[in-house]
């Protein structure tokens, strides 16, 4: 006969809340939750009282009133009679313009300087050190102000200005003038030929990679690609009788007319930001190249690879793994630093939304909220992309667990093999890229949806429709959610990442919600299609993509690296 | 082997090594190896030398030889240069720095009280010493802890010292106040945020992640706008306080998010065995964090903290956008005066060099730390 002893039931004491690990975590979280809620309540209450005392109301209606200020550098149609929201969009586009131009230029400068700093050439590497250390340690605001002041003072008046680089740029103290391409009859074919040859080059690249993995034979891929694109495009250009020309800016009266016009503030800002960020990128590039151990080069040479192949096949893939994450955060810094445009009068998002609109309307709360939301969405999408990239190139180690939390995939895990990222030990090289090709259709679908959503949200101010800022909160929120989920599904599908299906499923749910609250989808397609066609077509397309990717052949989720063969271990 | 009779010749000693060819030693070899190694390198070398020759002598000439240190205005400068070097020659007009030096350093701080910020600065170095150098006696940390209060009264006055208005504080003094306060106050907040982000408690982790990602996602300038126009809305009606204090609060929040990421890097760099060992010793969370984890993680992240400080110190120039008179904010008022209208390079260069000296020496210090930490691990 066995005697079972009940363990003595410990009576609950109040101090067990913070000493016993069974209760401590819950207890602390509840305390934190209460504290945060109290703080939030206090802040919101203060804001409400302060706004009431000042007689201000909270709302975005002011965004639809005429802005009555002029913006001298713009990418879309805008006059001082346009609304504040259009002015904001002009500002946002200007920010993105500086960011894109700056990132390209900064990458060019940074990669050059970083590689040259490692050069054996003593004088060149010293010069690059002087550039990097000199620029990195001076506040970027001073550099922007100085460059802008120099351009204003040094450059000639339009009347005395001369064209440089064979007429390609005319610098004046009013701004820079570049020639603009003009499209005549037949230029469409040139553009089509260009796109087709680019697609052909990509296909050729995939084929060459596959061939190299199977046979070990190496083709001069870059040259063939370049020849393909340039050759086909040039040939069409000649056959069609030179349909694309350049229109050069001409001096008429006191100013230049025609061509592309960039204000000195835009040029100064772009240059200063890219010089500054380029110095940081140079350091990242240098660190990345130095991070690849010397044994890798020696091993490649021992295998008989040529120096150029060693660079392309051995060093760069490993160095990029180190270089790209800090590179992307430098892009992010550049974008955030572009808000300093305010100091030199370039009308970016901070200048329009956070500057003149704020001062004119006095709605500091709403404008700053919108401004922060804009910058936040840029930086969150950039870090989202970066996280996806990091997940892809990460070395798989013993501690790594693929994903966490809920995933739509988990529901279908048993249906048709596994969608897994793999363990390091039992991996072999995956010979091909799975259904990557078919996912491109999904990319196109989400790209088109995204463009339509953005156009519908911010640009289209047609007569029959209220502005986004005047809608009900529910409709605003649903539209924003739909846009955000389209964007995330778009990006993850581009990366051919398995998270794409979760995003697509979430987007489907939001889409159905949007239909339920009666979002007028017909307006989104420029009035070409009936609402019901858009709704049912959209539902069918979304269900098809999700169903296809869940039940069809698996896209290779580990695009770059290695996958486990079979399902057993 | 020793003495074969039929060997014609046996060397009786070692033959001295012959000198290496001239191309393999000395300056010529160095030149060939480092400057003229191949066609591309030779072209690069020649281009660099041409660039240096074209740029450096005129700059030296402009800055030092033709530079003027004593004059009352820009036109005065030009007269001095014209008298010394002939008509039409240009030179740097450093007289503006000479005249406005105190303003660029102290802003509009009353000149008879300059000893107070200077004393505060010297005391700051003394207060930092026990933090930076672990060999100093520990009781000095009490002085470091008391320093912020002393510095406040030294700079703003009170307690029998003459009161100085915030509006009078400017120049480099303001940058140093904002930068140092921001970094010191952000360190504890950053540690808490980093620990919270590592935590397994979902809700606390979420709060920390949202805070960090929000702050890091928006430019500092929007936070400064919040400080200048919005912060008063968040406080009970009728509260209003100094703009510098509001800016310091926002800068502290800004820096603490970056600090949290730096410290999180330190926590992540720590070997997993350290956490497991602390658990195995039976230490609870706070003890293991305080005694095992943080000392090591903070040590690893010191270079990162210094880099954050450099970034923050450079970013203090942004306060000029909301109207505070830091060195950059003083440039336009000086350029707008009748005497110095039209001056450009000298002022910008001076401020740039001022910041460069601070930031460059700090970045060297952080590199030195990095090297030191690498070898002893």
Interface residues (C-beta under 8 A of the other chain):
Chain A: X25 X28 X29 X32 X33 X36 X43 X46 X47 X49 X50 X51 X53 X116 X119 X120 X121 X122 X123 X124 X127 X133 X134 X136 X137 X138 X139 X140 X141 X142 X143 X145 X146 X149 X150 X153 X336 X337 X339 X340 X342 X343 X350 X354 X358 X364 X365 X368 X371 X372 X375 X376 X378 X379 X380 X383 X399
Chain B: X33 X34 X35 X37 X41 X44 X45 X48 X49 X51 X52 X200 X201 X202 X203 X204 X207 X213 X214 X216 X217 X218 X219 X220 X221 X222 X225 X226 X229 X230 X232 X233 X234 X235 X236 X237 X272 X310 X314 X315 X317 X318 X320 X321 X328 X331 X344 X348 X351 X352 X355 X356 X359 X360 X363
